[in-house]
């Protein structure tokens, strides 16, 4: 089932503007859209949703690679 469908990756952010600058400007991902819930980027055909959250504890390891 999942093998036949596109994958969507999710990353939390407390600062959407800073995240957009990083993922678009630094990493070179293509910006797709921005709404009240998330920034959406295209990572070479994989959708990356950078989700706005009020708070979270960052992981001590890579969550996207």
ABEGO torsion letter per residue (X at the ends): XAAABBBBBBBBBABAAAAAAAAAAAAGBBBABBBAABBBBBBGGBBBBBBBBABBBBBABBABX
